[in-house]
């Protein structure tokens, strides 16, 4: 194992010395790491959309989902009982989902507007319009899987 690492280090140093310097090697490494992370994020989003699609098509509810969508409409808050911020997102697979985010337990997204990208984790409930995702917050009793919303780099839970 140590011999293999030594060979790799020698190869990297040789390449850097003869073909463009350490800065280019570091830049190439950083670019590769970024590309791998971006691909992993994209794959996770696609997998999440697939879970939503399967739940919608099979009319399943109580399904934990995690996906990303684009806001198509911001709705008025639901103030009956626990208050919820409500908005509709469209996933890349074409399914629209109503997000009902409990703002008595988690912060609201004040700057949310149509066209924004929102990542979410919560519980999916089927309906004919595409479904509803709620439990996008922590559970104060610790009995339910915690969810969240992510918008412009900030997580709301």
Phi and psi in degrees as GROMACS dihedral restraints (atoms count N, CA, C in turn):
[ dihedral_restraints ]
;  ai    aj    ak    al  type     phi  dphi    fc
    3     4     5     6     1   -65.5    20    10
    4     5     6     7     1   -37.3    20    10
    6     7     8     9     1   -63.3    20    10
    7     8     9    10     1   -40.6    20    10
    9    10    11    12     1   -63.0    20    10
   10    11    12    13     1   -45.1    20    10
   12    13    14    15     1   -61.4    20    10
   13    14    15    16     1   -41.6    20    10
   15    16    17    18     1   -61.9    20    10
   16    17    18    19     1   -43.0    20    10
   18    19    20    21     1   -62.3    20    10
   19    20    21    22     1   -41.9    20    10
   21    22    23    24     1   -64.7    20    10
   22    23    24    25     1   -45.5    20    10
   24    25    26    27     1   -60.9    20    10
   25    26    27    28     1   -45.5    20    10
   27    28    29    30     1   -61.1    20    10
   28    29    30    31     1   -42.6    20    10
   30    31    32    33     1   -63.6    20    10
   31    32    33    34     1   -42.5    20    10
   33    34    35    36     1   -64.8    20    10
   34    35    36    37     1   -46.0    20    10
   36    37    38    39     1   -63.7    20    10
   37    38    39    40     1   -44.4    20    10
   39    40    41    42     1   -59.5    20    10
   40    41    42    43     1   -47.4    20    10
   42    43    44    45     1   -61.9    20    10
   43    44    45    46     1   -44.7    20    10
   45    46    47    48     1   -63.0    20    10
   46    47    48    49     1   -42.9    20    10
   48    49    50    51     1   -66.1    20    10
   49    50    51    52     1   -43.0    20    10
   51    52    53    54     1   -90.1    20    10
   52    53    54    55     1   -21.6    20    10
   54    55    56    57     1  -127.3    20    10
   55    56    57    58     1    22.7    20    10
   57    58    59    60     1   139.3    20    10
   58    59    60    61     1    -0.9    20    10
   60    61    62    63     1    95.5    20    10
   61    62    63    64     1   162.2    20    10
   63    64    65    66     1   -63.1    20    10
   64    65    66    67     1   -37.3    20    10
   66    67    68    69     1   -58.8    20    10
   67    68    69    70     1   -40.9    20    10
   69    70    71    72     1   -68.5    20    10
   70    71    72    73     1   -36.7    20    10
   72    73    74    75     1   -65.3    20    10
   73    74    75    76     1   -45.2    20    10
   75    76    77    78     1   -61.9    20    10
   76    77    78    79     1   -41.6    20    10
   78    79    80    81     1   -63.7    20    10
   79    80    81    82     1   -42.7    20    10
   81    82    83    84     1   -63.5    20    10
   82    83    84    85     1   -40.6    20    10
   84    85    86    87     1   -63.2    20    10
   85    86    87    88     1   -45.7    20    10
   87    88    89    90     1   -62.4    20    10
   88    89    90    91     1   -41.1    20    10
   90    91    92    93     1   -63.6    20    10
   91    92    93    94     1   -41.4    20    10
   93    94    95    96     1   -63.9    20    10
   94    95    96    97     1   -44.9    20    10
   96    97    98    99     1   -61.0    20    10
   97    98    99   100     1   -43.5    20    10
   99   100   101   102     1   -61.3    20    10
  100   101   102   103     1   -45.8    20    10
  102   103   104   105     1   -61.8    20    10
  103   104   105   106     1   -41.6    20    10
  105   106   107   108     1   -64.7    20    10
  106   107   108   109     1   -44.6    20    10
  108   109   110   111     1   -63.5    20    10
  109   110   111   112     1   -41.8    20    10
  111   112   113   114     1   -64.3    20    10
  112   113   114   115     1   -42.2    20    10
  114   115   116   117     1   -63.8    20    10
  115   116   117   118     1   -41.8    20    10
  117   118   119   120     1   -63.9    20    10
  118   119   120   121     1   -41.9    20    10
  120   121   122   123     1   -63.9    20    10
  121   122   123   124     1   -44.0    20    10
  123   124   125   126     1   -63.7    20    10
  124   125   126   127     1   -41.4    20    10
  126   127   128   129     1   -64.5    20    10
  127   128   129   130     1   -40.0    20    10
  129   130   131   132     1   -65.4    20    10
  130   131   132   133     1   -41.4    20    10
  132   133   134   135     1   -63.2    20    10
  133   134   135   136     1   -43.4    20    10
  135   136   137   138     1   -63.3    20    10
  136   137   138   139     1   -41.8    20    10
  138   139   140   141     1   -63.2    20    10
  139   140   141   142     1   -39.9    20    10
  141   142   143   144     1   -64.2    20    10
  142   143   144   145     1   -42.0    20    10
  144   145   146   147     1   -62.4    20    10
  145   146   147   148     1   -36.1    20    10
  147   148   149   150     1   -65.1    20    10
  148   149   150   151     1   -39.6    20    10
  150   151   152   153     1   -62.9    20    10
  151   152   153   154     1   -43.4    20    10
  153   154   155   156     1   -63.2    20    10
  154   155   156   157     1   -45.2    20    10
  156   157   158   159     1   -59.4    20    10
  157   158   159   160     1   -45.8    20    10
  159   160   161   162     1   -63.7    20    10
  160   161   162   163     1   -41.7    20    10
  162   163   164   165     1   -64.1    20    10
  163   164   165   166     1   -42.0    20    10
  165   166   167   168     1   -63.9    20    10
  166   167   168   169     1   -50.4    20    10
  168   169   170   171     1   -64.6    20    10
  169   170   171   172     1   -31.9    20    10
  171   172   173   174     1   -96.5    20    10
  172   173   174   175     1     4.5    20    10
  174   175   176   177     1    58.2    20    10
  175   176   177   178     1    38.7    20    10
  177   178   179   180     1   -89.4    20    10
  178   179   180   181     1   150.3    20    10
  180   181   182   183     1  -128.7    20    10
  181   182   183   184     1   173.5    20    10
  183   184   185   186     1    60.4    20    10
  184   185   186   187     1    40.4    20    10
  186   187   188   189     1  -109.9    20    10
  187   188   189   190     1   124.8    20    10
  189   190   191   192     1   -72.2    20    10
  190   191   192   193     1   127.5    20    10
  192   193   194   195     1  -132.2    20    10
  193   194   195   196     1   154.1    20    10
  195   196   197   198     1  -144.9    20    10
  196   197   198   199     1   119.1    20    10
  198   199   200   201     1  -156.1    20    10
  199   200   201   202     1  -177.0    20    10
  201   202   203   204     1  -132.2    20    10
  202   203   204   205     1   140.7    20    10
  204   205   206   207     1  -146.1    20    10
  205   206   207   208     1   171.8    20    10
  207   208   209   210     1  -106.6    20    10
  208   209   210   211     1   132.0    20    10
  210   211   212   213     1   -66.7    20    10
  211   212   213   214     1   124.6    20    10
  213   214   215   216     1  -104.1    20    10
  214   215   216   217     1   -23.4    20    10
  216   217   218   219     1  -159.0    20    10
  217   218   219   220     1   134.1    20    10
  219   220   221   222     1   -98.9    20    10
  220   221   222   223     1   124.8    20    10
  222   223   224   225     1  -100.7    20    10
  223   224   225   226     1   167.4    20    10
  225   226   227   228     1   -65.9    20    10
  226   227   228   229     1   150.2    20    10
  228   229   230   231     1   -62.1    20    10
  229   230   231   232     1   147.6    20    10
  231   232   233   234     1   -91.3    20    10
  232   233   234   235     1   114.0    20    10
  234   235   236   237     1  -105.7    20    10
  235   236   237   238     1    10.8    20    10
  237   238   239   240     1   -81.9    20    10
  238   239   240   241     1   120.6    20    10
  240   241   242   243     1    69.0    20    10
  241   242   243   244     1  -135.3    20    10
  243   244   245   246     1   -65.3    20    10
  244   245   246   247     1   135.8    20    10
  246   247   248   249     1   -78.1    20    10
  247   248   249   250     1   138.4    20    10
  249   250   251   252     1  -131.5    20    10
  250   251   252   253     1   133.1    20    10
  252   253   254   255     1   -80.2    20    10
  253   254   255   256     1   132.4    20    10
  255   256   257   258     1  -124.9    20    10
  256   257   258   259     1   138.1    20    10
  258   259   260   261     1  -158.0    20    10
  259   260   261   262     1   158.3    20    10
  261   262   263   264     1  -107.9    20    10
  262   263   264   265     1   131.0    20    10
  264   265   266   267     1  -116.0    20    10
  265   266   267   268     1   149.0    20    10
  267   268   269   270     1  -111.9    20    10
  268   269   270   271     1   126.1    20    10
  270   271   272   273     1   -81.5    20    10
  271   272   273   274     1   162.4    20    10
  273   274   275   276     1   -60.9    20    10
  274   275   276   277     1   -23.1    20    10
  276   277   278   279     1   -83.7    20    10
  277   278   279   280     1     2.6    20    10
  279   280   281   282     1    96.1    20    10
  280   281   282   283     1   -12.2    20    10
  282   283   284   285     1   -76.3    20    10
  283   284   285   286     1   136.7    20    10
  285   286   287   288     1  -103.0    20    10
  286   287   288   289     1   142.2    20    10
  288   289   290   291     1  -134.4    20    10
  289   290   291   292     1   134.9    20    10
  291   292   293   294     1   -83.8    20    10
  292   293   294   295     1   126.1    20    10
  294   295   296   297     1   -99.5    20    10
  295   296   297   298     1   126.4    20    10
  297   298   299   300     1  -118.4    20    10
  298   299   300   301     1   101.8    20    10
  300   301   302   303     1  -104.2    20    10
  301   302   303   304     1   116.0    20    10
  303   304   305   306     1   -68.3    20    10
  304   305   306   307     1   109.1    20    10
  306   307   308   309     1   -92.7    20    10
  307   308   309   310     1     6.1    20    10
  309   310   311   312     1   -85.5    20    10
  310   311   312   313     1   -21.6    20    10
  312   313   314   315     1  -110.7    20    10
  313   314   315   316     1   -18.2    20    10
  315   316   317   318     1  -141.7    20    10
  316   317   318   319     1   158.9    20    10
  318   319   320   321     1   -68.0    20    10
  319   320   321   322     1   145.7    20    10
  321   322   323   324     1   -79.7    20    10
  322   323   324   325     1   159.0    20    10
  324   325   326   327     1   -93.7    20    10
  325   326   327   328     1    95.4    20    10
  327   328   329   330     1   -66.4    20    10
  328   329   330   331     1   -34.0    20    10
  330   331   332   333     1   -90.2    20    10
  331   332   333   334     1     8.0    20    10
  333   334   335   336     1   -64.7    20    10
  334   335   336   337     1   134.7    20    10
  336   337   338   339     1  -149.1    20    10
  337   338   339   340     1   162.4    20    10
  339   340   341   342     1   -56.4    20    10
  340   341   342   343     1   138.2    20    10
  342   343   344   345     1    98.7    20    10
  343   344   345   346     1   -18.2    20    10
  345   346   347   348     1   -71.1    20    10
  346   347   348   349     1   148.9    20    10
  348   349   350   351     1   -92.6    20    10
  349   350   351   352     1   134.2    20    10
  351   352   353   354     1  -133.1    20    10
  352   353   354   355     1   127.2    20    10
  354   355   356   357     1   -93.5    20    10
  355   356   357   358     1   148.2    20    10
  357   358   359   360     1  -147.0    20    10
  358   359   360   361     1   152.5    20    10
  360   361   362   363     1  -136.5    20    10
  361   362   363   364     1   127.1    20    10
  363   364   365   366     1  -174.0    20    10
  364   365   366   367     1  -162.5    20    10
  366   367   368   369     1  -106.3    20    10
  367   368   369   370     1   125.9    20    10
  369   370   371   372     1   -87.7    20    10
  370   371   372   373     1   134.7    20    10
  372   373   374   375     1  -124.0    20    10
  373   374   375   376     1   128.7    20    10
  375   376   377   378     1   -71.4    20    10
  376   377   378   379     1   142.8    20    10
  378   379   380   381     1  -152.0    20    10
  379   380   381   382     1   164.8    20    10
  381   382   383   384     1   -65.0    20    10
  382   383   384   385     1   -19.0    20    10
  384   385   386   387     1   -87.2    20    10
  385   386   387   388     1    -3.0    20    10
  387   388   389   390     1   132.8    20    10
  388   389   390   391     1   -27.7    20    10
  390   391   392   393     1   120.1    20    10
  391   392   393   394     1   174.4    20    10
  393   394   395   396     1  -130.5    20    10
  394   395   396   397     1   141.0    20    10
  396   397   398   399     1  -120.0    20    10
  397   398   399   400     1   123.8    20    10
  399   400   401   402     1  -130.4    20    10
  400   401   402   403     1  -170.0    20    10
  402   403   404   405     1    57.4    20    10
  403   404   405   406     1    42.5    20    10
  405   406   407   408     1   -93.1    20    10
  406   407   408   409     1    40.3    20    10
  408   409   410   411     1  -153.3    20    10
  409   410   411   412     1   174.8    20    10
  411   412   413   414     1   -74.7    20    10
  412   413   414   415     1   160.6    20    10
  414   415   416   417     1  -105.8    20    10
  415   416   417   418     1   113.6    20    10
  417   418   419   420     1   -58.1    20    10
  418   419   420   421     1   -28.0    20    10
  420   421   422   423     1   -87.6    20    10
  421   422   423   424     1    -9.9    20    10
  423   424   425   426     1    70.1    20    10
  424   425   426   427     1    23.1    20    10
  426   427   428   429     1   -95.9    20    10
  427   428   429   430     1   -19.5    20    10
  429   430   431   432     1  -119.3    20    10
  430   431   432   433     1   151.1    20    10
  432   433   434   435     1   -58.8    20    10
  433   434   435   436     1   130.8    20    10
  435   436   437   438     1   -73.0    20    10
  436   437   438   439     1   142.1    20    10
  438   439   440   441     1  -119.4    20    10
  439   440   441   442     1  -176.1    20    10
  441   442   443   444     1  -166.5    20    10
  442   443   444   445     1   165.7    20    10
  444   445   446   447     1  -122.7    20    10
  445   446   447   448     1   147.3    20    10
  447   448   449   450     1  -129.7    20    10
  448   449   450   451     1   125.2    20    10
  450   451   452   453     1  -141.6    20    10
  451   452   453   454     1   126.6    20    10
  453   454   455   456     1    51.2    20    10
  454   455   456   457     1    41.4    20    10
  456   457   458   459     1    82.0    20    10
  457   458   459   460     1    -3.0    20    10
  459   460   461   462     1  -108.4    20    10
  460   461   462   463     1   137.4    20    10
  462   463   464   465     1  -101.2    20    10
  463   464   465   466     1   134.2    20    10
  465   466   467   468     1  -115.3    20    10
  466   467   468   469     1   118.7    20    10
